[in-house]
């Protein structure tokens, strides 16, 4: 499961507002904000979290998990951002 911090970081890396992410994921802005502000596991429907993750992944974000959860840009998109 992705964390609120990962969603915040991914959105920042892409330069998206919460509203833009909400539109791309087809969820409400308040849903994005609630997930991003969660101190622990996000309090959201699994389908909403999956929609947000899919929208970010479609934009080139790769979620890393394990001992050091984080994000990174993948593929050609990463070269364009640098």
C-alpha positions as a Markdown table, in Angstrom:
| # | Residue | x | y | z |
|---|---|---|---|---|
| 1 | Unk | 0.0 | 0.0 | 0.0 |
| 2 | Unk | 1.3 | 3.5 | -0.9 |
| 3 | Unk | 1.5 | 6.1 | 1.8 |
| 4 | Unk | 0.3 | 9.7 | 2.0 |
| 5 | Unk | 3.9 | 10.9 | 1.9 |
| 6 | Unk | 4.5 | 9.0 | -1.3 |
| 7 | Unk | 1.4 | 10.6 | -2.9 |
| 8 | Unk | 2.5 | 14.0 | -1.8 |
| 9 | Unk | 6.1 | 13.5 | -3.1 |
| 10 | Unk | 4.9 | 12.1 | -6.4 |
| 11 | Unk | 2.5 | 14.9 | -7.0 |
| 12 | Unk | 5.3 | 17.4 | -6.2 |
| 13 | Unk | 7.7 | 15.7 | -8.6 |
| 14 | Unk | 5.1 | 15.9 | -11.3 |
| 15 | Unk | 4.2 | 19.6 | -10.5 |
| 16 | Unk | 0.6 | 18.7 | -10.1 |
| 17 | Unk | -1.9 | 20.4 | -7.8 |
| 18 | Unk | -4.2 | 18.3 | -5.6 |
| 19 | Unk | -7.0 | 19.3 | -8.0 |
| 20 | Unk | -5.1 | 18.0 | -11.0 |
| 21 | Unk | -4.4 | 14.7 | -9.4 |
| 22 | Unk | -8.0 | 14.3 | -8.3 |
| 23 | Unk | -9.2 | 15.0 | -11.8 |
| 24 | Unk | -6.8 | 12.5 | -13.4 |
| 25 | Unk | -7.7 | 9.8 | -10.8 |
| 26 | Unk | -11.4 | 10.6 | -10.9 |
| 27 | Unk | -11.6 | 11.2 | -7.1 |
| 28 | Unk | -12.5 | 14.2 | -5.0 |
| 29 | Unk | -9.9 | 16.8 | -4.0 |
| 30 | Unk | -10.8 | 16.1 | -0.4 |
| 31 | Unk | -9.9 | 12.4 | -0.9 |
| 32 | Unk | -6.5 | 13.4 | -2.2 |
| 33 | Unk | -6.0 | 15.8 | 0.7 |
| 34 | Unk | -7.1 | 13.2 | 3.3 |
| 35 | Unk | -4.7 | 10.5 | 1.9 |
| 36 | Unk | -1.8 | 13.0 | 1.7 |
| 37 | Unk | -2.4 | 14.1 | 5.3 |
| 38 | Unk | -2.7 | 10.6 | 6.8 |
| 39 | Unk | 0.0 | 10.0 | 9.5 |
| 40 | Unk | -0.3 | 6.2 | 9.1 |
| 41 | Unk | -1.9 | 4.1 | 6.5 |
| 42 | Unk | -4.3 | 6.2 | 4.4 |
| 43 | Unk | -7.9 | 6.2 | 5.4 |
| 44 | Unk | -9.5 | 5.7 | 2.0 |
| 45 | Unk | -11.4 | 3.2 | 0.0 |
| 46 | Unk | -9.0 | 0.8 | -1.7 |
| 47 | Unk | -10.5 | 1.7 | -5.1 |
| 48 | Unk | -9.7 | 5.4 | -4.6 |
| 49 | Unk | -6.2 | 4.7 | -3.5 |
| 50 | Unk | -5.7 | 2.4 | -6.5 |
| 51 | Unk | -7.1 | 5.1 | -8.9 |
| 52 | Unk | -4.6 | 7.6 | -7.5 |
| 53 | Unk | -1.7 | 5.2 | -7.7 |
| 54 | Unk | -2.7 | 4.3 | -11.3 |
| 55 | Unk | -2.9 | 8.0 | -12.3 |
| 56 | Unk | 0.6 | 8.7 | -10.9 |
| 57 | Unk | 2.1 | 5.6 | -12.4 |
| 58 | Unk | 0.6 | 6.5 | -15.8 |
| 59 | Unk | 2.5 | 9.8 | -15.5 |
| 60 | Unk | 5.8 | 8.0 | -14.9 |
| 61 | Unk | 6.0 | 7.6 | -11.2 |
| 62 | Unk | 7.4 | 4.4 | -9.7 |
| 63 | Unk | 6.6 | 3.6 | -6.1 |
| 64 | Unk | 9.3 | 1.9 | -4.1 |
| 65 | Unk | 8.5 | 0.0 | -0.9 |
| 66 | Unk | 10.2 | -2.2 | 1.5 |
| 67 | Unk | 12.6 | -0.8 | 4.1 |
| 68 | Unk | 12.7 | 2.6 | 2.5 |
| 69 | Unk | 9.4 | 3.5 | 0.9 |
| 70 | Unk | 9.7 | 6.3 | -1.7 |
| 71 | Unk | 9.1 | 7.3 | -5.3 |
| 72 | Unk | 11.1 | 7.8 | -8.5 |
| 73 | Unk | 10.5 | 8.7 | -12.1 |
| 74 | Unk | 11.0 | 5.8 | -14.5 |
| 75 | Unk | 12.0 | 5.5 | -18.1 |
| 76 | Unk | 12.2 | 8.3 | -20.6 |
| 77 | Unk | 10.1 | 10.6 | -18.4 |
| 78 | Unk | 12.9 | 10.6 | -15.8 |
| 79 | Unk | 15.4 | 11.8 | -18.3 |
| 80 | Unk | 13.0 | 14.6 | -19.3 |
| 81 | Unk | 12.5 | 15.8 | -15.7 |
| 82 | Unk | 16.2 | 16.1 | -15.0 |
